[in-house]
Amino acid sequence: MPTNFTAGPVRVRVPATSANLGPGYDALGLALGLYDDLAAEVAPAGVRVTVTGQGADELPDDHRHLVVRAMRAAFDVLGAQPTGLSVECVNRIPQARGLGSSSAAIVAGVLLARALVVDGDQRLDTAGVLRLTAEIEGHPDNVAPCLLGGFTLAWSEPAGARAVSLPVAADVRPTVFVPAERGLTATARAALPATVPHADAALTAGRAALLVHALTTDPTLLLPATVDRLHQDYRAPGMPATSALVNALREVGVAAVVSGAGPTVLALTDPPAGYAAGTDWQIWQLPIDDSGARVARGRLGHAERDPVAAGRKS
């Protein structure tokens, strides 16, 4: 079947995400109200990427950009490659901080490519988008909440990734503590042992199950529900400031965890009034994003082009 591309641009808004949430390693994720806005259209030739905001001075402006690579992977699935691409990115999600910037780029790229194909949503449904984005990313825990919104449980089967999205209890008010330093997921994964004690695995499985109940029904249980023995302690030597802040917050009753692979810290309950994390941390209160990625026709508007317009920072 021949592929027809749409005339004119399409745009997408994708949320930041926090994965793992303590005991839910590689499975649980949360969509947060901080957004990247992107637009793309088919061009006569070549690839041109413009980036505003986070990563503007360091991300590639050609076919090497992760959004373009995700678009190309999606076009392969959809049946044809366009002659060229023009892509605009307004980035607000910090790069390499554990807030899902790479997953946001991948989800955005796949959805932009699908929207640029006339019958793209028939050739690649939402389940297919999840499978493809998880394949590109390597695991589904960030792409699932970015795509679906809310609190997601993701897993992999022989046919690919699957996920469900659950509503979050109204009393859950995420706060992220974002450091200037960066972290790399590959480095964080390399710190993990090949095996863990059975008792630690059993404890963490129980707390992950409790976390589903705590996030959706009873947030008073978030502190015990976020106990983890699978990954955070093993990664602590590589990000001592992150580990120290998590421990300090938990000591005063805050359900704090490492966000994704770090080094950002996520608090799922409010820190005490006037809590001082130190000058090395930006503290942002972010709402839960319930909608996930959103696609529309047309170019980015004035507000969407503002690199600080989406998401609340305090």
C-alpha positions in Angstrom: 0.0 0.0 0.0 1.5 3.4 -1.0 2.2 5.9 1.8 0.8 9.4 1.5 2.1 12.1 3.7 0.0 14.9 5.1 0.5 18.5 3.9 1.6 21.0 6.5 3.0 20.5 10.0 1.9 18.5 13.0 2.7 19.0 16.6 2.9 17.0 19.8 3.2 17.8 23.6 4.9 15.1 25.7 5.2 15.1 29.5 8.2 14.4 31.7 8.1 11.1 33.6 9.6 9.5 36.7 10.2 5.8 36.6 10.7 3.1 39.2 9.1 5.1 42.0 11.2 3.1 44.5 10.3 -0.6 44.4 8.8 -0.6 40.9 12.0 -1.1 39.1 11.6 -1.1 35.3 7.8 -1.4 35.7 6.2 1.6 37.4 6.1 5.2 36.1 4.4 8.5 36.6 3.6 11.3 34.1 4.4 14.8 35.4 3.2 18.2 34.3 6.4 19.5 32.7 6.4 19.3 28.9 8.4 19.4 25.7 6.6 20.8 22.6 7.6 19.6 19.1 6.4 20.2 15.6 7.4 18.5 12.3 6.6 18.5 8.6 7.8 16.8 5.5 10.5 18.7 3.6 11.7 18.5 0.0 15.1 17.2 1.1 17.5 16.9 4.0 16.8 17.0 7.8 16.8 20.2 9.8 16.2 20.3 13.6 15.9 23.4 15.7 16.1 23.2 19.5 15.1 25.8 22.0 15.5 25.4 25.8 17.1 22.4 27.4 19.9 21.0 25.3 19.8 23.8 22.8 23.6 24.1 22.7 24.4 20.4 22.6 21.9 18.3 20.8 22.5 17.6 17.1 20.5 19.5 14.5 20.4 16.7 11.9 19.5 13.1 11.4 21.4 12.1 14.6 18.8 13.8 16.8 16.9 11.2 18.8 13.5 12.6 17.7 14.5 12.1 14.1 15.9 8.6 14.7 12.6 7.7 16.4 10.7 9.2 13.4 12.7 7.2 11.0 12.0 4.0 12.9 8.3 4.8 12.9 8.3 5.6 9.2 9.9 2.2 8.5 7.0 0.5 10.3 4.5 2.8 8.5 5.9 1.8 5.1 7.9 4.6 3.7 10.4 7.4 4.4 9.7 11.0 3.5 12.2 12.9 1.3 13.1 15.2 4.1 12.1 16.5 7.5 11.9 19.8 9.4 11.6 19.5 13.1 11.2 22.1 15.9 11.8 21.2 19.5 11.0 23.3 22.6 12.6 21.4 25.4 11.7 22.0 29.1 12.5 18.5 30.4 16.0 18.5 31.8 18.5 16.3 30.0 20.0 13.3 31.7 18.4 14.0 35.1 16.0 11.0 35.5 12.9 12.8 34.3 12.4 10.9 31.0 13.9 13.3 28.5 15.0 10.5 26.1 11.6 8.7 26.4 9.8 12.0 25.7 11.9 12.5 22.5 11.2 8.9 21.4 7.5 9.1 22.0 7.3 12.5 20.3 9.2 11.2 17.3 7.0 8.2 16.8 3.8 10.1 17.2 5.0 12.9 14.9 5.8 10.3 12.2 2.4 8.6 12.6 0.6 12.0 12.4 2.5 12.8 9.2 1.1 9.7 7.4 -2.4 10.1 6.2 -3.7 6.8 7.7 -0.9 6.5 10.3 -3.2 5.8 13.2 -4.6 2.8 11.3 -1.2 1.4 10.4 0.2 2.0 14.0 -2.3 2.0 16.9 -1.5 3.0 20.4 -0.4 -0.5 21.4 1.9 -0.5 18.5 3.3 2.9 19.5 4.0 1.5 22.9 5.8 -1.5 21.5 7.9 0.5 19.2 8.9 3.2 21.6 9.8 0.6 24.3 11.9 -1.2 21.7 13.8 2.0 20.9 14.2 3.0 24.5 15.1 -0.5 25.7 12.4 -0.7 28.5 8.9 0.5 28.8 8.8 2.2 32.3 9.2 5.8 31.0 7.6 5.6 27.6 4.4 4.2 29.0 3.5 7.1 31.2 4.8 9.6 28.6 2.4 8.0 26.1 -0.6 7.2 28.3 -0.4 9.7 31.2 -1.1 9.0 34.9 0.4 6.2 36.9 1.4 3.3 34.6 2.3 -0.3 35.2 4.3 -1.7 32.3 5.7 -5.1 31.4 7.1 -6.9 28.4 5.9 -10.1 26.7 7.3 -12.0 23.7 5.2 -9.8 21.4 6.5 -6.6 23.0 5.7 -4.1 25.7 2.3 -3.6 27.3 1.0 -1.2 29.9 -2.0 0.0 31.8 -2.7 3.5 33.2 -4.3 4.1 36.5 -5.7 7.3 38.0 -3.7 8.8 40.9 -5.2 9.8 44.2 -5.8 13.5 44.5 -3.6 13.8 47.6 -0.5 12.8 45.7 1.5 16.0 45.0 4.9 15.3 43.4 7.9 17.5 44.1 11.1 17.0 42.2 14.6 18.1 43.4 16.7 18.6 40.3 20.5 18.9 40.6 22.8 20.7 38.2 24.8 17.4 37.8 23.8 14.9 35.2 23.5 11.1 35.3 23.5 8.4 32.7 21.1 5.5 32.7 23.8 3.1 31.3 26.1 4.0 34.2 23.4 3.6 36.8 22.4 0.2 35.3 26.1 -0.9 35.3 26.1 -0.5 39.1 23.5 -3.1 39.6 24.5 -6.7 40.6 23.5 -9.7 38.6 21.6 -11.2 41.5 20.1 -9.9 44.7 19.2 -11.8 48.0 15.8 -13.5 47.9 14.7 -11.7 51.0 15.3 -8.3 49.3 13.5 -9.3 46.2 10.5 -10.5 48.2 10.4 -7.4 50.3 10.5 -5.2 47.2 7.8 -7.1 45.4 5.5 -6.6 48.4 6.2 -2.9 48.6 5.7 -2.5 44.8 2.2 -4.1 45.2 1.5 -1.8 48.2 2.6 1.2 46.1 -0.1 0.6 43.5 -2.7 0.8 46.4 -1.0 3.8 48.0 -0.8 5.9 44.8 -4.3 5.2 43.6 -6.3 4.9 46.9 -4.4 5.6 50.1 -1.4 8.0 50.0 -0.9 7.7 53.7 0.9 4.5 52.9 3.4 6.0 50.5 6.3 6.1 52.9 6.3 2.3 53.6 5.2 1.6 50.0 8.4 3.3 48.5 10.9 1.1 50.3 13.3 -0.4 47.8 16.1 -2.9 48.0 16.6 -3.7 44.3 18.4 -0.7 42.9 18.7 2.5 44.9 21.3 1.3 47.5 23.5 -0.2 44.7 23.5 3.1 42.8 24.0 5.3 45.9 27.9 5.4 45.7 27.6 6.9 42.2 25.3 9.7 43.3 26.0 10.4 46.9 24.2 13.8 47.1 21.0 12.1 45.7 21.2 9.3 48.1 21.8 11.7 51.0 18.8 13.8 50.1 16.5 10.7 49.7 17.5 9.5 53.1 17.2 13.0 54.7 13.7 13.4 53.3 12.6 9.9 54.4 13.9 10.6 57.9 11.3 13.4 58.2 8.5 11.3 56.9 8.6 12.2 53.2 8.0 9.4 50.6 11.2 10.2 48.6 12.8 8.1 45.9 15.4 8.4 43.2 13.6 9.5 40.0 14.4 7.0 37.3 18.2 6.4 37.2 18.7 9.7 38.9 20.2 12.1 40.0 16.8 13.9 40.5 14.9 13.1 43.7 11.1 12.6 43.6 9.0 13.2 46.7 5.5 11.8 46.5 4.4 13.6 49.7 4.9 17.2 50.7 8.2 18.1 52.3 7.9 20.0 55.6 7.1 23.7 55.3 10.3 25.6 54.6 12.4 22.4 54.0 15.8 23.4 52.7 17.4 20.9 50.5 20.5 23.1 49.8 21.6 25.4 47.1 22.5 22.6 44.7 18.9 21.7 44.1 16.1 23.3 42.1 12.8 22.4 43.7 9.8 22.1 41.4 6.3 21.2 42.4 4.7 19.4 39.4 1.1 18.2 38.9 0.3 14.7 37.7 -0.3 14.6 33.9 -3.4 12.6 33.3 -3.5 12.8 29.5 -0.1 11.7 28.2 1.2 12.7 24.8 -1.2 14.9 22.8 -1.0 15.4 19.0 -2.6 18.2 17.0 -2.3 19.8 13.5 -0.4 23.0 12.8 2.7 24.8 14.0 3.7 25.5 17.5 2.0 28.6 19.0 3.7 31.5 20.7 3.2 30.0 24.2 4.4 26.6 23.1 7.6 28.2 21.7 8.4 29.7 25.2 10.9 27.3 26.8 9.6 28.0 30.3 5.8 28.2 29.6 4.8 24.6 30.3 5.0 23.2 33.8 5.2 25.0 37.1 8.6 25.6 38.7 9.0 27.0 42.2 
